[in-house]
Amino acid sequence: DSNVYGTSLTGRASAALVIKEIGSRLHFAWGKGFRAPTINDLFFPGFSNPDLRPERSTSWEFGGEQRLWKDRIRLGATYFNQNFTDLIQFVFDPATFLLRPENVGRARIQGVETTASFDPVPLIGFYVNYTYLHARNLETGGELPRVPRNTVNTGVTVTPWSRLTLFMQANVLSSQLESAFLGRNPGSYWIDTGGTLLLLGQHGRLNRLELTVRIQNLTNQQYDEVLGFPAPGINAMVGLRAHVQ
């Protein structure tokens, strides 16, 4: 209930069918969405548009999962379809050489997400996720900006000790349209690594306390997440994560 954009009723429904005998699961979901422009969309100096309308969307998806070899192999695929009205996208203005958000009259994003994981032994796991996106402005027939057609994440997890889990993951993005004037943002890839150490188990209301370490862009790749805005080079984060019940 927005004092500027009025009231919007959204909902979501989903269902799943589990076939335990063969390790299969089928799922379906449908939903509606509403997103008002952010304060930056409306008022950020030089990169805003106070005349924006809120986004509205309807989406649906269906897919399945399959487990094999005593759950050591897990496969999954999901098709999804999202239809937008007044989708908010940044558009390059050649008159001012600035990007500003605009409402795309009608847009559709559809695609397929696939996952696969394999645990050859209890201490080691391999996984790969692939997403294909087809994003179109239905008013012009053109490609939506900043939506990569292909995304891949693949990695390995190792648990040398019951309290310690390590991981390494490679991330790949295909090129994406920035604007008709600026052209395409080249594809990119980077590697992340890190791990989690269990410091404290069950203790009163504390379920567990974990130390987390993550090193991002391990090889210090130079790329732009948004054209003209370089992504950080190699960087590290250390933190504590507490699970309380």
C-alpha positions as CSV (number, residue, x, y, z in Angstrom):
1,D,0.0,0.0,0.0
2,S,1.9,3.0,-1.3
3,N,0.8,6.6,-0.6
4,V,2.2,7.5,-4.1
5,Y,1.4,4.5,-6.3
6,G,-1.7,3.1,-4.6
7,T,-2.5,-0.5,-3.5
8,S,-1.5,-3.6,-5.3
9,L,-2.5,-7.2,-4.4
10,T,0.1,-9.8,-5.2
11,G,0.1,-13.5,-4.6
12,R,1.9,-16.8,-5.3
13,A,0.8,-20.4,-5.7
14,S,3.0,-23.4,-6.0
15,A,2.7,-27.2,-6.0
16,A,5.1,-30.1,-6.0
17,L,4.8,-33.8,-6.7
18,V,7.3,-36.1,-5.1
19,I,7.8,-39.7,-6.4
20,K,10.0,-41.2,-3.8
21,E,10.2,-44.6,-5.4
22,I,12.3,-43.2,-8.3
23,G,13.8,-40.2,-6.6
24,S,11.9,-37.6,-8.7
25,R,10.2,-34.3,-7.9
26,L,8.1,-32.2,-10.2
27,H,7.2,-28.6,-9.3
28,F,5.1,-25.7,-10.6
29,A,4.7,-22.1,-9.5
30,W,2.7,-19.0,-10.5
31,G,2.9,-15.5,-9.0
32,K,2.3,-11.8,-9.5
33,G,4.8,-9.0,-8.6
34,F,4.8,-5.3,-7.9
35,R,7.9,-3.1,-7.4
36,A,7.8,0.7,-6.8
37,P,10.7,2.8,-8.0
38,T,13.5,3.1,-5.5
39,I,14.6,6.5,-4.0
40,N,17.7,6.3,-6.2
41,D,15.6,5.6,-9.3
42,L,13.5,8.7,-8.6
43,F,16.0,11.2,-7.1
44,F,19.7,10.2,-7.6
45,P,21.4,13.4,-9.1
46,G,21.9,13.0,-12.8
47,F,20.8,9.3,-13.0
48,S,17.1,9.5,-12.0
49,N,13.6,9.9,-13.4
50,P,10.9,11.3,-11.1
51,D,8.2,10.3,-13.6
52,L,8.7,6.6,-13.2
53,R,5.8,4.2,-12.8
54,P,5.9,1.0,-10.7
55,E,6.8,-2.3,-12.3
56,R,4.1,-5.1,-12.4
57,S,4.8,-8.7,-13.4
58,T,3.2,-12.1,-13.8
59,S,5.5,-15.2,-13.7
60,W,5.2,-18.9,-13.9
61,E,7.6,-21.8,-13.9
62,F,7.7,-25.6,-14.0
63,G,10.5,-28.1,-13.7
64,G,11.8,-31.3,-12.2
65,E,14.6,-32.8,-10.1
66,Q,16.1,-36.3,-10.3
67,R,18.3,-38.1,-7.7
68,L,20.4,-41.0,-8.7
69,W,23.0,-43.4,-7.2
70,K,21.8,-43.1,-3.6
71,D,21.5,-39.3,-3.9
72,R,25.1,-38.9,-5.0
73,I,24.0,-37.5,-8.3
74,R,21.4,-34.7,-8.4
75,L,20.0,-33.2,-11.6
76,G,17.4,-30.4,-12.1
77,A,15.9,-28.2,-14.8
78,T,13.3,-25.4,-14.6
79,Y,11.7,-23.3,-17.3
80,F,10.5,-19.9,-16.3
81,N,8.6,-17.1,-17.9
82,Q,8.1,-13.5,-16.6
83,N,6.0,-10.9,-18.3
84,F,6.5,-7.3,-17.2
85,T,4.5,-4.1,-17.5
86,D,6.5,-0.8,-17.0
87,L,9.7,-2.7,-16.3
88,I,12.3,-0.2,-15.0
89,Q,15.5,-0.3,-17.1
90,F,18.4,2.1,-17.4
91,V,18.6,3.8,-20.8
92,F,21.5,5.7,-22.2
93,D,20.6,9.3,-23.2
94,P,23.0,10.4,-26.0
95,A,22.0,14.0,-25.5
96,T,23.4,14.1,-21.9
97,F,25.7,11.1,-22.1
98,L,24.0,9.8,-18.9
99,L,22.0,6.7,-17.9
100,R,18.6,7.2,-16.5
101,P,15.8,4.8,-15.6
102,E,12.9,4.4,-18.0
103,N,9.7,2.3,-18.0
104,V,9.7,-0.3,-20.8
105,G,6.0,-0.7,-21.8
106,R,6.0,-4.5,-22.0
107,A,8.8,-6.9,-21.6
108,R,9.3,-10.7,-21.3
109,I,12.2,-12.6,-19.7
110,Q,12.1,-16.4,-20.2
111,G,14.7,-19.1,-19.9
112,V,15.9,-22.3,-18.5
113,E,17.9,-23.0,-15.4
114,T,19.7,-26.4,-15.1
115,T,21.7,-27.7,-12.1
116,A,23.8,-30.8,-11.6
117,S,25.9,-32.0,-8.6
118,F,27.9,-35.1,-8.0
119,D,29.4,-36.4,-4.7
120,P,31.8,-39.2,-5.7
121,V,32.9,-39.6,-2.0
122,P,31.5,-38.0,1.1
123,L,34.3,-35.5,1.4
124,I,34.1,-34.0,-2.1
125,G,31.3,-32.5,-4.1
126,F,31.2,-31.1,-7.6
127,Y,28.4,-28.9,-9.0
128,V,27.5,-26.8,-12.1
129,N,24.6,-24.4,-12.7
130,Y,23.7,-23.0,-16.1
131,T,21.1,-20.4,-16.9
132,Y,19.9,-19.3,-20.3
133,L,17.9,-16.1,-20.6
134,H,15.9,-14.6,-23.5
135,A,14.9,-11.1,-22.6
136,R,13.0,-8.9,-25.0
137,N,11.3,-5.5,-25.1
138,L,7.9,-6.4,-26.5
139,E,7.3,-2.9,-27.7
140,T,10.3,-2.7,-29.9
141,G,11.3,-6.4,-30.3
142,G,14.8,-5.4,-29.1
143,E,17.0,-7.0,-26.5
144,L,16.7,-5.8,-22.9
145,P,20.0,-4.3,-21.6
146,R,22.2,-5.7,-18.9
147,V,20.7,-9.2,-19.1
148,P,23.3,-11.8,-20.0
149,R,22.1,-14.6,-22.3
150,N,24.3,-17.3,-20.6
151,T,25.4,-17.6,-17.0
152,V,27.5,-20.5,-15.7
153,N,28.7,-21.3,-12.1
154,T,30.8,-24.4,-11.4
155,G,32.8,-25.4,-8.5
156,V,33.9,-28.0,-5.9
157,T,33.4,-28.3,-2.2
158,V,35.8,-30.2,0.1
159,T,35.1,-31.2,3.7
160,P,38.5,-32.4,5.1
161,W,37.1,-32.2,8.6
162,S,33.6,-32.4,9.9
163,R,33.9,-28.8,11.2
164,L,35.5,-27.4,8.1
165,T,34.1,-26.9,4.5
166,L,36.1,-25.3,1.7
167,F,35.0,-24.3,-1.7
168,M,36.2,-22.9,-5.0
169,Q,33.8,-21.6,-7.7
170,A,34.3,-20.3,-11.3
171,N,31.7,-17.8,-12.6
172,V,31.2,-17.0,-16.3
173,L,28.9,-14.4,-17.9
174,S,28.3,-13.9,-21.6
175,S,28.2,-10.5,-23.2
176,Q,25.2,-8.3,-22.7
177,L,23.6,-5.3,-24.4
178,E,24.4,-2.0,-22.6
179,S,22.6,0.3,-25.1
180,A,22.2,0.9,-28.8
181,F,24.8,3.8,-28.5
182,L,27.4,2.1,-26.3
183,G,27.1,-1.4,-27.7
184,R,27.7,-4.6,-25.7
185,N,29.4,-5.2,-22.4
186,P,32.0,-8.0,-23.1
187,G,31.6,-11.3,-21.3
188,S,33.5,-11.9,-18.1
189,Y,34.7,-14.6,-15.7
190,W,36.1,-14.7,-12.2
191,I,37.0,-17.2,-9.5
192,D,35.8,-17.1,-5.8
193,T,37.1,-19.3,-3.0
194,G,36.7,-19.6,0.8
195,G,35.3,-21.8,3.5
196,T,33.4,-22.2,6.7
197,L,34.7,-23.3,10.1
198,L,32.4,-24.4,12.9
199,L,33.6,-22.7,16.0
200,L,30.9,-23.7,18.4
201,G,28.1,-26.3,18.3
202,Q,24.9,-26.5,20.3
203,H,25.1,-24.3,23.4
204,G,21.9,-23.1,25.0
205,R,19.8,-21.2,22.4
206,L,22.9,-21.0,20.1
207,N,22.6,-23.7,17.5
208,R,26.0,-23.1,16.0
209,L,28.6,-20.4,15.5
210,E,30.6,-20.3,12.3
211,L,33.7,-18.4,11.0
212,T,33.4,-17.6,7.3
213,V,36.1,-16.5,4.9
214,R,35.5,-15.6,1.2
215,I,38.1,-14.4,-1.3
216,Q,36.4,-12.9,-4.4
217,N,38.0,-12.5,-7.8
218,L,41.0,-14.6,-6.8
219,T,42.9,-14.0,-10.1
220,N,42.2,-10.2,-10.1
221,Q,40.3,-10.2,-13.4
222,Q,39.5,-6.8,-14.9
223,Y,35.8,-6.6,-16.0
224,D,32.8,-4.3,-15.8
225,E,29.6,-5.5,-14.2
226,V,28.0,-2.4,-15.8
227,L,29.9,-0.8,-18.6
228,G,32.0,2.0,-17.3
229,F,31.8,0.8,-13.7
230,P,34.7,-1.7,-13.0
231,A,34.1,-4.6,-10.7
232,P,36.4,-4.8,-7.6
233,G,39.7,-6.6,-8.0
234,I,40.7,-9.4,-5.6
235,N,39.1,-8.8,-2.2
236,A,38.4,-10.8,1.0
237,M,35.6,-10.9,3.5
238,V,35.8,-12.5,7.0
239,G,32.8,-12.8,9.3
240,L,30.9,-14.7,11.9
241,R,27.5,-16.4,11.4
242,A,25.4,-17.4,14.3
243,H,22.3,-19.6,14.1
244,V,20.0,-19.1,17.1
245,Q,16.9,-21.2,17.9
